[in-house]
Amino acid sequence: MTSVVDTAGRTAGFYRGPIRTTWRVFGARRSELTRAIGLRLVQAVFAGVPVATVAWIVEQIRRDEFDRGDAWSAIAVITGSILGQYVTALASNRYAWVSTFEAIGEARTRALAHVQRLPLGAVSSRRTGDISAVLTSDYEMVSIFASSSLPVLYGAIGLPVGVLFGLVFVDAQLTLAVAISIVVAVPTFLWVNARFSVAARERADLLAVANTRVVEYVQGISEARAYNQVGRQLASFRDAVGDVRRINDATAVKLVPMAFVAIGIVMIGVPVSIAAVSYRALGGPVDIGTAVIFLVLVLQVYAPLVQVAVQVENLRLGDAALQQIGDIMDLEPQRQPSEARAEPGSADVTFDGVAFGYEAGAPVLDDITFTATAGTMTALVGASGTGKTTILNLVARFWDPTDGLVRIGGVDVRDLTADQLFDAITVVFQDVYLFQGTIRDNIAFGRPGADDAEIEAAAMAAQAHDFIAALPDGYETRVGEGGATLSGGERQRVSIARAILKDAPIVLLDEPSASVDPLNERAIHEALAALVRDKTLIVVAHRLSTIRSANQIIVLARDGGGPGHIVERGDHDELLTLDGVYANQWRERRRAAEWRVRT
């Protein structure tokens, strides 16, 4: 059937047409979906039995051979066919729905696992709504298509094909007239199908935009309220929803009438068939009995085909969703060995001629070369936008360098397994994210399986135990999405407790005390002292005290808007004697620290 071909002409990658891609999504569950479709075909056969039985009764009456035994036989056959339809429909629906629920759940899990293997840049460069739309509404649309539309589609095709095959033996010329009426409708049907495909993909893209606007509106509602721009942000979402409405309106106004035209062309075959039968019956070549049998059977050709036309929209929406899923699944995962190739010989971190850009042709770092020796502190300083946080991201392999090497203990980080890499490092950034659940769950995230004593010891070291114990539910307090029920300083200390519990030899720190109040700052610094003891520390430093105590200071700068690069390195005293970029920044930081508001 032409409605199930790959209208986008794409053959490579995850997406390979609606049917083949649905099979890929279903994975090991495809055999159950096949059973559902097969049972729907059997149901279509059972649906044809009463019609064939009526045709047989007409023929028996015409021959004056119909008796009481034939009547009881006909009743038994029709009753059996109705029971057969009921049983096969029930079994088909069960296989379709159960397999779909299980398959879509497993497919979502696989998709999420795939997203987790992507470079962070591949994820963050997409609209917020893209991935969430794929994991929610797109997979939901595929489930509707697979559980409802696909079995109906195959069942609706099976019955007409069988009936046409049977009509050939009744009268080949009349069967040809029926087939022609169907063939004439094909070009219109294909055109409508193609237009539906384009509109469905555009609708899916616009829905992703609308999802992004929703996320932006909710996440930024505090900023919008602070600047009295709630109405403006809401208007932005309304515009996105309006775009979705417009594409839906365009589909309804332009395409639905054409779909009914295609249905009408198919249904024209009914009067054409009646005319052909009447002409031949009245002309003599076809007897009245054959004509009646033909007219009874021919209706079973057209009615299911109308169901096929009705399913076009679900088919196209399902196809568009599968293409959206394919776009995500085709993103290249980050290369990572499945087995350990080498063990890091130390906790040294080395950058060797590293260059990096988030986008092609827009370098952020160039020729970064330095070594953070095990057990020492390396501070990264420089103006905003010089690539300090990016260096931390490259160590953690949130991205990979476009040139050069990043090594841990002499081993390229790209040759480390995920377990090796994340056993070696702990990351603490300013923007802390806590997962929904309890405080205990969030601390234990650093080392699953840790017992209560270990969790509480980590919280004590992070200066978090006292505020946790003062909460009504203590460690069982639920933190809300993103840790919304805790203050910024409390979230920081929970995240540091998580890092302390992990106890990795390398700590990457985007100094988290830069934007908290003095009381929390003191607690956080005491917590950090426990975290970094005897560790290799690479820190994006903001505080003067942090910078001054570093064993090595890396000074980054950008020349004329170019990529960040190292302009100076050394300890605090060495860099001051150079009286260069660092010395100037130090003086400016001292002035900023002494600044006061005068009244």
C-alpha positions, 0 to 999 in steps of 0.5 A, spaced: 500 500 500 503 506 497 501 510 504 506 506 508 512 507 503 517 512 506 515 519 502 521 523 505 525 518 501 530 517 507 533 510 507 539 511 511 540 512 519 535 510 524 529 512 520 527 507 514 520 509 513 514 508 517 513 501 517 520 499 518 522 504 523 516 502 527 519 495 527 526 497 529 522 501 535 519 495 537 525 491 538 524 484 541 516 486 541 515 486 534 513 479 534 507 480 538 505 486 534 506 481 528 501 477 531 496 483 532 496 484 525 495 477 523 489 476 527 486 483 524 487 479 518 484 473 520 478 478 523 477 481 516 476 474 513 471 472 518 468 479 517 467 476 509 464 470 511 457 472 512 457 476 506 459 470 502 454 466 506 449 471 504 451 470 497 451 462 497 444 463 500 442 467 494 445 462 489 441 456 493 434 460 492 435 462 485 436 454 484 430 453 488 435 448 492 435 452 499 432 448 505 431 448 512 438 444 513 441 450 509 438 455 513 441 452 520 448 451 516 448 458 514 446 460 521 451 456 524 456 459 519 454 466 520 454 465 528 461 462 528 464 468 524 461 473 529 464 469 534 471 468 530 471 476 529 470 477 537 475 472 539 480 475 534 479 482 535 480 481 542 486 477 541 489 482 536 487 488 541 490 485 547 497 483 543 497 490 540 496 494 546 500 490 551 506 489 546 505 497 544 505 499 552 511 495 553 515 496 547 514 504 547 517 504 554 523 500 552 524 504 546 524 510 551 529 507 556 533 506 550 532 513 547 534 516 554 540 511 554 542 514 547 541 521 549 546 520 556 551 517 551 551 523 547 556 529 547 553 534 552 554 539 546 549 535 542 544 535 547 545 542 549 545 545 542 538 543 541 532 546 543 529 544 550 523 542 547 526 537 542 528 531 546 523 532 551 518 532 545 521 526 542 521 522 549 514 524 551 509 526 545 513 523 539 513 516 542 506 517 544 504 518 537 508 512 535 504 508 540 497 510 537 499 509 530 502 502 532 496 499 537 490 502 533 492 505 526 497 499 523 492 493 525 486 497 522 490 499 516 492 491 514 486 489 516 482 494 512 487 492 506 486 484 507 479 484 506 478 487 499 484 484 496 481 477 498 474 479 496 477 482 489 480 475 488 474 471 489 470 476 485 474 474 479 471 467 479 464 470 479 465 475 473 472 477 471 470 483 467 466 486 472 472 485 477 476 489 472 471 495 473 471 495 480 479 495 480 479 501 475 475 505 480 480 504 485 486 505 481 483 512 479 483 514 486 490 512 487 494 519 484 489 523 489 490 519 495 498 519 494 498 527 493 494 527 499 498 522 503 504 526 501 501 533 503 499 530 510 506 528 511 509 535 510 504 538 514 505 533 519 513 534 520 512 541 520 506 540 526 511 536 529 517 541 529 512 547 531 510 542 537 517 542 539 518 549 539 511 550 543 514 545 548 521 549 549 517 555 550 513 552 556 519 550 559 522 557 558 516 560 561 516 555 567 523 555 568 524 563 567 517 565 571 521 568 577 525 573 572 519 574 568 515 576 574 521 580 577 521 584 571 514 584 570 514 581 563 510 575 565 505 577 559 510 578 554 513 571 556 506 568 555 505 572 549 511 568 546 508 561 548 501 563 545 505 565 538 508 558 538 501 555 540 498 559 534 503 556 529 501 549 531 493 552 530 495 555 524 498 548 521 492 544 524 487 549 520 491 549 514 491 541 514 484 541 516 482 546 510 486 544 505 487 537 506 481 534 509 477 536 503 482 533 498 482 526 503 474 526 502 475 527 494 480 521 494 474 517 499 469 519 494 473 517 488 473 510 491 466 510 493 464 512 486 466 505 484 459 503 488 455 506 483 459 504 477 459 497 479 451 497 480 451 500 473 456 495 470 452 489 473 445 492 471 447 493 464 450 486 463 444 483 467 439 486 463 443 485 457 443 478 458 451 475 459 450 475 466 444 472 470 440 475 475 443 470 481 450 472 479 449 480 479 446 479 486 452 475 488 456 480 485 453 486 488 453 483 495 460 482 495 462 488 492 460 493 498 466 489 502 471 492 497 469 499 498 467 500 505 474 497 508 478 502 503 474 508 506 477 506 513 484 506 510 483 513 508 481 515 515 487 512 518 491 517 513 492 522 518 494 518 524 499 514 519 502 521 517 503 523 524 506 517 526 511 517 521 513 525 523 514 522 530 518 517 527 522 522 523 523 526 529 525 520 533 530 518 528 533 525 528 535 524 535 537 517 534 542 518 529 546 523 533 553 520 534 554 517 541 561 519 544 566 514 543 567 510 549 571 503 550 567 498 553 573 495 556 579 498 560 585 499 555 589 502 561 589 504 568 591 511 569 598 511 573 596 517 577 591 523 579 595 528 574 591 531 569 595 534 563 592 538 557 597 537 551 595 542 545 588 542 546 583 546 542 576 546 542 570 550 539 562 549 541 561 550 533 565 549 527 569 555 525 568 558 532 574 556 537 573 557 544 580 554 546 587 554 542 593 551 544 592 549 551 598 546 555 599 545 562 599 539 567 595 539 574 600 535 578 597 530 583 595 533 590 596 540 588 591 546 586 591 549 579 587 555 579 584 558 572 583 565 572 581 570 566 576 574 564 569 572 562 568 568 556 576 565 556 574 558 556 575 557 564 569 552 565 570 549 558 577 546 561 573 543 566 568 540 561 573 537 557 576 534 563 570 531 565 568 529 557 562 533 557 565 535 550 571 532 547 577 537 544 577 538 537 585 538 537 590 535 542 589 531 548 587 531 555 590 525 559 589 523 566 595 519 569 598 519 562 591 516 559 587 519 554 580 520 557 577 518 550 581 511 552 577 510 559 571 507 560 565 511 563 567 507 570 574 509 570 573 516 568 567 518 573 571 514 578 577 518 577 573 525 577 568 529 582 565 535 579 562 541 583 559 547 579 556 553 581 549 551 578 547 545 583 542 540 580 538 536 585 534 530 583 527 529 586 527 525 592 530 525 599 536 529 601 539 522 603 537 520 596 541 526 593 547 525 597 547 517 596 547 519 588 555 520 589 556 512 591 550 508 590 550 503 596 553 507 601 550 506 608 546 511 613 553 512 617 557 514 611 552 518 608 551 522 615 559 522 615 559 526 608 554 531 610 558 532 617 564 534 613 560 538 608 557 542 614 550 540 612 548 535 617 546 541 622 541 544 617 539 537 615 537 535 622 533 541 623 528 539 618 522 536 620 523 530 616 531 530 616 535 526 611 528 524 608 526 531 607 524 531 599 528 536 595 523 538 590 525 538 582 532 541 582 532 542 589 527 547 589 525 547 597 532 548 599 536 555 599 542 556 594 547 555 600 544 548 602 544 545 595 551 547 595 553 543 601 548 537 599 552 537 592 559 537 596 557 532 601 555 528 595 562 529 592 565 527 599 562 521 599 564 519 592 571 520 594 574 521 587 582 523 586 580 529 582 576 534 583 573 539 578 570 546 582 567 552 579 568 555 585 561 555 588 561 560 594 562 566 589 554 568 589 552 566 596 551 570 603 557 570 608 555 565 613 554 560 607 560 562 604 564 560 610 560 553 611 562 552 604 569 553 604 570 549 610 566 543 606 570 544 600 577 544 605 574 537 607 573 535 599 579 537 596 584 534 602 590 530 598 586 531 591 588 534 585 584 540 584 582 544 578 578 550 580 575 556 576 577 561 581 573 567 583 575 569 590 582 572 592 584 567 598 582 561 593 587 564 587 593 566 592 593 559 595 593 555 589 600 551 587 599 553 580 595 559 576 593 558 569 591 565 566 587 565 560 585 571 555 582 572 548 586 577 543 581 581 539 575 576 540 579 570 538 579 563 542 582 563 549 589 561 550 594 561 556 598 568 557 601 566 563 602 561 568 606 560 575 604 561 583 601 567 585 608 571 587 611 569 581 605 572 577 605 578 581 613 579 579 611 579 572 607 585 572 603 582 566 595 580 565 595 577 572 598 582 576 593 587 573 587 582 574 589 582 581 589 589 583 582 590 580 580 584 584 583 587 590 579 594 588 573 590 587 573 587 594 574 594 597 568 597 594 563 600 598 556 603 597 557 610 600 551 614 603 
